[in-house]
Amino acid sequence: MGCVRTVTNGLNRVAGVKEADVSLPENSATVQFDEKQTSIEELNNAVRDAGYQITDMVS
């Protein structure tokens, strides 16, 4: 499985994630989520669990 799919699937498994768009060329991910159901920390954990890390975050 490719890295984009791995990270996307990991993020989409987090409760409250509405949409996850991961871009390899841009080294970025845009995630729409319900703040009542999940947190930035949970999203970060999902990325780490997929074997990657977040180096910069913009909200």
N, CA, C and O atoms as a DFTB+ gen file, in Angstrom:
236 C
 N C O
     1  1       0.849      -1.177       0.000
     2  2       0.000       0.000       0.000
     3  2       0.892       1.237       0.000
     4  3       1.898       1.268       0.709
     5  1       0.545       2.241      -0.773
     6  2       1.332       3.460      -0.853
     7  2       1.200       4.329       0.379
     8  3       0.257       4.186       1.157
     9  1       2.156       5.231       0.550
    10  2       2.164       6.078       1.746
    11  2       0.944       6.991       1.814
    12  3       0.411       7.212       2.902
    13  1       0.488       7.526       0.685
    14  2      -0.695       8.390       0.692
    15  2      -1.903       7.609       1.176
    16  3      -2.658       8.093       2.019
    17  1      -2.091       6.417       0.657
    18  2      -3.236       5.599       1.059
    19  2      -3.122       5.184       2.524
    20  3      -4.124       5.157       3.239
    21  1      -1.922       4.864       2.971
    22  2      -1.719       4.455       4.359
    23  2      -2.119       5.566       5.323
    24  3      -2.838       5.322       6.292
    25  1      -1.652       6.789       5.057
    26  2      -1.979       7.919       5.929
    27  2      -3.460       8.277       5.809
    28  3      -4.117       8.532       6.819
    29  1      -3.985       8.298       4.597
    30  2      -5.401       8.611       4.396
    31  2      -6.282       7.621       5.141
    32  3      -7.210       8.025       5.842
    33  1      -6.005       6.335       4.999
    34  2      -6.799       5.319       5.691
    35  2      -6.697       5.469       7.202
    36  3      -7.694       5.328       7.910
    37  1      -5.501       5.754       7.696
    38  2      -5.318       5.945       9.132
    39  2      -6.136       7.113       9.657
    40  3      -6.770       7.012      10.708
    41  1      -6.122       8.218       8.929
    42  2      -6.901       9.381       9.347
    43  2      -8.399       9.116       9.251
    44  3      -9.156       9.517      10.135
    45  1      -8.829       8.446       8.192
    46  2     -10.259       8.175       8.016
    47  2     -10.818       7.212       9.058
    48  3     -12.032       7.155       9.258
    49  1      -9.952       6.461       9.718
    50  2     -10.408       5.549      10.775
    51  2     -10.686       6.276      12.095
    52  3     -11.305       5.710      12.996
    53  1     -10.236       7.515      12.210
    54  2     -10.461       8.285      13.434
    55  2     -11.908       8.772      13.449
    56  3     -12.383       9.379      12.489
    57  1     -12.598       8.496      14.553
    58  2     -13.990       8.940      14.693
    59  2     -14.053      10.454      14.534
    60  3     -13.251      11.178      15.124
    61  1     -14.997      10.925      13.745
    62  2     -15.192      12.355      13.561
    63  2     -14.526      12.927      12.327
    64  3     -14.793      14.072      11.960
    65  1     -13.658      12.149      11.671
    66  2     -13.019      12.646      10.448
    67  2     -14.048      12.590       9.320
    68  3     -14.624      11.540       9.034
    69  1     -14.262      13.736       8.693
    70  2     -15.217      13.834       7.590
    71  2     -14.522      13.628       6.256
    72  3     -15.075      13.011       5.345
    73  1     -13.290      14.153       6.144
    74  2     -12.533      14.032       4.901
    75  2     -11.052      14.201       5.187
    76  3     -10.656      15.065       5.970
    77  1     -10.242      13.377       4.552
    78  2      -8.791      13.492       4.659
    79  2      -8.210      13.494       3.258
    80  3      -8.457      12.576       2.476
    81  1      -7.448      14.513       2.943
    82  2      -6.815      14.640       1.631
    83  2      -5.309      14.719       1.853
    84  3      -4.811      15.706       2.395
    85  1      -4.584      13.687       1.438
    86  2      -3.139      13.613       1.642
    87  2      -2.450      13.807       0.294
    88  3      -2.833      13.197      -0.704
    89  1      -1.429      14.666       0.278
    90  2      -0.698      14.963      -0.949
    91  2       0.783      14.654      -0.758
    92  3       1.449      15.288       0.059
    93  1       1.294      13.694      -1.500
    94  2       2.717      13.369      -1.445
    95  2       3.575      14.491      -2.030
    96  3       4.571      14.861      -1.409
    97  1       3.234      15.056      -3.205
    98  2       4.067      16.123      -3.767
    99  2       4.180      17.342      -2.849
   100  3       5.213      18.010      -2.822
   101  1       3.115      17.624      -2.100
   102  2       3.125      18.785      -1.212
   103  2       3.529      18.419       0.219
   104  3       3.652      19.296       1.074
   105  1       3.736      17.117       0.477
   106  2       4.041      16.659       1.839
   107  2       3.040      17.226       2.828
   108  3       3.413      17.779       3.862
   109  1       1.749      17.080       2.494
   110  2       0.735      17.687       3.341
   111  2      -0.506      16.812       3.444
   112  3      -0.728      15.900       2.648
   113  1      -1.292      17.126       4.443
   114  2      -2.596      16.494       4.607
   115  2      -3.569      17.561       5.076
   116  3      -3.254      18.352       5.965
   117  1      -4.747      17.580       4.478
   118  2      -5.820      18.470       4.898
   119  2      -6.930      17.583       5.433
   120  3      -7.391      16.665       4.756
   121  1      -7.351      17.869       6.657
   122  2      -8.339      17.012       7.311
   123  2      -9.495      17.858       7.811
   124  3      -9.300      18.838       8.530
   125  1     -10.699      17.469       7.424
   126  2     -11.911      18.081       7.963
   127  2     -12.450      17.115       9.000
   128  3     -12.632      15.929       8.723
   129  1     -12.708      17.635      10.211
   130  2     -13.159      16.755      11.290
   131  2     -14.057      17.500      12.260
   132  3     -14.067      18.730      12.306
   133  1     -14.800      16.741      13.021
   134  2     -15.692      17.267      14.050
   135  2     -14.908      17.358      15.352
   136  3     -14.526      16.338      15.925
   137  1     -14.672      18.570      15.815
   138  2     -13.884      18.784      17.033
   139  2     -14.556      18.215      18.277
   140  3     -13.903      18.045      19.307
   141  1     -15.844      17.921      18.197
   142  2     -16.549      17.317      19.331
   143  2     -16.271      15.823      19.421
   144  3     -16.481      15.214      20.470
   145  1     -15.797      15.222      18.317
   146  2     -15.568      13.781      18.279
   147  2     -14.105      13.385      18.343
   148  3     -13.785      12.263      18.737
   149  1     -13.211      14.288      17.962
   150  2     -11.793      13.954      17.964
   151  2     -10.969      15.216      18.176
   152  3     -11.516      16.314      18.274
   153  1      -9.660      15.056      18.246
   154  2      -8.774      16.184      18.519
   155  2      -7.567      16.135      17.588
   156  3      -7.319      15.130      16.922
   157  1      -6.830      17.226      17.556
   158  2      -5.590      17.282      16.781
   159  2      -4.636      16.187      17.264
   160  3      -3.943      15.561      16.462
   161  1      -4.607      15.967      18.556
   162  2      -3.731      14.933      19.123
   163  2      -4.082      13.551      18.571
   164  3      -3.188      12.769      18.246
   165  1      -5.371      13.245      18.462
   166  2      -5.794      11.955      17.909
   167  2      -5.409      11.837      16.433
   168  3      -5.013      10.764      15.978
   169  1      -5.523      12.923      15.698
   170  2      -5.125      12.905      14.287
   171  2      -3.621      12.700      14.168
   172  3      -3.157      11.933      13.324
   173  1      -2.869      13.380      15.006
   174  2      -1.420      13.220      15.024
   175  2      -1.057      11.768      15.352
   176  3      -0.162      11.197      14.730
   177  1      -1.743      11.177      16.317
   178  2      -1.500       9.778      16.673
   179  2      -1.779       8.850      15.498
   180  3      -1.049       7.882      15.287
   181  1      -2.824       9.136      14.737
   182  2      -3.165       8.305      13.578
   183  2      -2.065       8.362      12.525
   184  3      -1.730       7.349      11.910
   185  1      -1.506       9.552      12.323
   186  2      -0.404       9.699      11.356
   187  2       0.817       8.929      11.856
   188  3       1.463       8.215      11.088
   189  1       1.131       9.074      13.137
   190  2       2.268       8.338      13.716
   191  2       2.054       6.831      13.631
   192  3       2.978       6.089      13.298
   193  1       0.842       6.377      13.930
   194  2       0.539       4.946      13.868
   195  2       0.695       4.403      12.451
   196  3       0.966       3.217      12.258
   197  1       0.521       5.284      11.456
   198  2       0.695       4.885      10.060
   199  2       2.175       4.874       9.665
   200  3       2.525       4.469       8.556
   201  1       3.047       5.326      10.592
   202  2       4.483       5.295      10.335
   203  2       5.080       6.605       9.862
   204  3       6.201       6.633       9.353
   205  1       4.336       7.696      10.026
   206  2       4.792       9.004       9.565
   207  2       4.706      10.004      10.697
   208  3       4.242       9.672      11.788
   209  1       5.152      11.230      10.448
   210  2       5.087      12.255      11.493
   211  2       4.604      13.574      10.934
   212  3       4.734      13.852       9.742
   213  1       4.049      14.374      11.809
   214  2       3.631      15.728      11.456
   215  2       4.771      16.664      11.845
   216  3       5.221      16.667      12.990
   217  1       5.228      17.452      10.886
   218  2       6.338      18.355      11.168
   219  2       5.899      19.801      11.325
   220  3       6.612      20.600      11.932
   221  1       4.743      20.147      10.792
   222  2       4.232      21.505      10.892
   223  2       2.710      21.443      10.791
   224  3       2.167      20.656      10.017
   225  1       2.032      22.265      11.566
   226  2       0.579      22.207      11.572
   227  2       0.026      23.611      11.412
   228  3       0.487      24.552      12.059
   229  1      -0.967      23.741      10.544
   230  2      -1.675      25.006      10.328
   231  2      -3.137      24.728      10.566
   232  3      -3.683      23.745      10.063
   233  1      -3.779      25.602      11.340
   234  2      -5.206      25.379      11.580
   235  2      -6.046      26.424      10.898
   236  3      -7.273      26.390      10.995
